[in-house]
Amino acid sequence: MVRRLAERSLRTTFGVWREILYYDGHDQAIVLVHGDVEGAADVPCRVHSDCISAHVFNSVECDCREQLISAQIFIKEHGRGVIVWLDQDGRGNGHMALMLAADLAERESIPQTEAYVRLGYAADRRTYHGAAAVLHDLGVGSVLLLSDSPDKAKGLRDRDVTVSGTHSVAVDLEEHPALRPYYEDKLARGYTIGALNREGV
């Protein structure tokens, strides 16, 4: 169960959105809604985890900022959609775990996923029940998930959200070559990243 705490109109670079703050008794979620989504099918939807490094400090070690921008552009072009911002930094392990894992990964030249596990953290402990509850509250019929993550799609389907398909928000590796190891790690974890699959990685 979730409840709405506050709501307002938010003007952005990508048009005007409805911003809604939800609370599930433990965590808050910030939701941006563009256009009319109630009862609609194939609603473009981005479920986005918090990333202080990218969104606050402009890190280039991940693609979180670019993914969110891509999602907003896609939703604006389609006239409607939802972005659910979840408070789940560091793959749900917290920011300290992210800092420690990133440091170990760099020192040992290993994937960040392996670094989390070596440090005793879960490779990914994020959950999507809050996002599913929000989508049910908004009355969305089905979503076109803006993601390359099979776990995210499964997490929503497990909570009775109809995911009609997915749309990649992966960045162009020619423009962001430093992200190649990061994407190879995602591919190893089951992500369906077209830029790498086309190259046979």
C-alpha positions in Angstrom: 0.0 0.0 0.0 1.2 3.5 -0.8 -0.3 6.9 -0.1 0.2 10.3 -1.8 1.8 12.9 0.4 2.0 15.8 -2.0 1.4 16.7 -5.6 2.3 19.6 -7.8 3.0 20.7 -11.4 6.7 20.6 -12.4 8.1 22.5 -15.3 11.2 20.8 -16.8 13.4 20.9 -19.9 11.2 18.2 -21.2 7.8 19.8 -20.7 5.4 20.0 -17.8 5.0 17.0 -15.5 2.9 16.1 -12.5 5.1 15.4 -9.6 3.7 13.1 -6.9 5.4 12.1 -3.6 4.4 8.7 -2.4 5.1 6.9 0.9 4.7 3.2 1.6 5.3 3.3 5.4 9.0 2.8 5.0 10.4 4.6 1.9 9.4 7.5 -0.3 9.1 7.5 -4.0 9.0 10.5 -6.3 6.9 10.0 -9.4 6.7 12.2 -12.5 3.7 11.8 -14.8 3.4 13.3 -18.2 0.1 13.3 -20.0 -2.9 11.0 -19.3 -1.9 7.5 -18.2 -4.9 6.2 -16.3 -6.3 3.1 -18.0 -3.8 3.5 -20.8 -1.9 0.6 -22.4 1.8 0.5 -23.3 2.6 3.6 -21.1 6.3 4.4 -21.4 7.7 3.9 -17.9 11.1 4.4 -16.4 11.7 2.9 -12.9 14.9 4.7 -11.9 17.1 4.2 -8.8 18.7 7.1 -7.0 22.3 7.7 -8.0 23.9 10.6 -6.1 27.2 10.2 -8.0 25.6 10.8 -11.4 22.7 13.1 -10.7 24.4 15.3 -8.0 28.1 15.1 -8.7 28.0 14.5 -12.5 29.9 11.2 -12.4 30.9 9.6 -15.7 31.3 6.1 -14.2 27.7 5.1 -14.9 24.9 5.9 -17.3 22.2 6.8 -14.8 22.0 10.5 -15.8 21.8 9.7 -19.5 19.2 7.0 -19.0 16.9 9.4 -17.2 17.3 12.0 -19.9 16.6 9.4 -22.6 13.5 8.3 -20.7 12.2 11.9 -20.4 12.8 12.6 -24.1 11.1 9.3 -25.1 8.1 10.0 -22.9 7.7 13.6 -24.1 7.8 12.4 -27.7 5.1 9.9 -27.0 2.9 12.4 -25.2 2.6 10.4 -21.9 4.5 8.3 -19.5 5.7 7.8 -16.0 9.0 8.0 -14.2 9.3 6.4 -10.8 12.3 7.5 -8.8 13.2 5.1 -6.0 15.5 5.8 -3.1 17.8 2.8 -3.9 21.4 4.0 -4.2 24.3 1.6 -4.7 22.1 -1.2 -6.1 20.1 -0.9 -2.9 23.1 -1.4 -0.6 23.6 2.3 0.2 26.1 4.9 -0.8 28.9 3.6 1.4 28.7 0.2 -0.3 28.8 1.9 -3.7 31.9 3.9 -2.7 33.7 0.8 -1.3 32.8 -1.4 -4.3 33.8 1.2 -6.9 37.1 1.7 -5.2 37.8 -2.1 -5.0 36.7 -2.6 -8.6 39.2 0.0 -9.7 42.1 -1.2 -7.6 41.6 -4.9 -8.5 40.4 -4.3 -12.1 37.2 -6.4 -11.5 33.6 -5.8 -12.3 31.7 -3.7 -9.7 29.3 -6.6 -9.3 32.1 -8.9 -8.1 33.4 -6.1 -5.9 30.0 -5.9 -4.1 30.0 -9.6 -3.5 33.7 -9.7 -2.2 32.8 -7.0 0.3 29.9 -9.1 1.6 27.1 -7.1 -0.1 24.4 -8.4 -2.4 25.2 -8.0 -6.1 21.8 -6.2 -6.4 19.3 -6.0 -3.5 16.9 -3.5 -5.1 13.2 -4.2 -5.1 10.4 -2.9 -7.2 7.3 -3.5 -5.1 7.1 0.3 -4.4 7.1 1.1 -8.1 4.5 -1.5 -8.8 2.2 -0.1 -6.0 2.6 3.4 -7.5 1.7 2.2 -11.0 -1.4 0.4 -9.6 -2.4 3.6 -7.8 -2.1 5.6 -11.0 -4.3 3.1 -12.8 -1.9 2.4 -15.6 -3.1 -0.5 -17.8 0.2 -1.7 -19.0 3.7 -0.3 -19.4 6.4 -0.2 -22.0 9.4 -0.4 -19.6 12.3 1.9 -20.5 15.0 -0.4 -19.3 17.5 -3.1 -20.3 17.1 -5.0 -17.0 15.2 -8.3 -17.0 15.1 -8.2 -13.1 13.2 -4.9 -13.3 10.7 -6.3 -15.7 10.3 -9.4 -13.6 10.0 -7.4 -10.4 7.1 -5.5 -11.8 5.4 -8.6 -13.3 5.7 -10.3 -9.9 3.6 -7.5 -8.5 0.9 -7.8 -11.1 2.0 -5.0 -13.4 1.6 -5.8 -17.0 4.9 -5.2 -18.8 3.9 -5.2 -22.5 7.5 -4.8 -23.7 10.8 -3.0 -23.1 12.7 -0.2 -24.8 16.4 0.2 -24.4 17.8 3.3 -22.8 21.5 2.3 -23.2 23.9 5.0 -24.3 25.9 5.0 -27.5 29.3 3.5 -26.7 30.9 5.5 -29.5 30.0 8.6 -27.5 30.8 7.1 -24.1 33.6 4.6 -24.7 34.6 4.6 -21.0 31.4 2.8 -20.2 32.3 -0.3 -22.1 33.4 -2.4 -19.0 30.4 -1.1 -17.1 28.1 -2.4 -20.0 30.0 -5.7 -20.3 29.3 -6.3 -16.6 25.6 -5.5 -17.2 25.5 -7.9 -20.1 27.0 -10.6 -17.9 24.2 -10.0 -15.5 21.5 -10.7 -18.1 20.8 -7.2 -19.4 19.7 -7.0 -23.0 22.0 -4.1 -24.2 21.7 -3.8 -28.0 24.9 -1.8 -28.4 27.0 -4.7 -27.1 24.9 -7.5 -28.5 25.2 -6.1 -32.0 29.0 -6.2 -31.6 28.9 -9.8 -30.4 30.3 -9.0 -26.9 
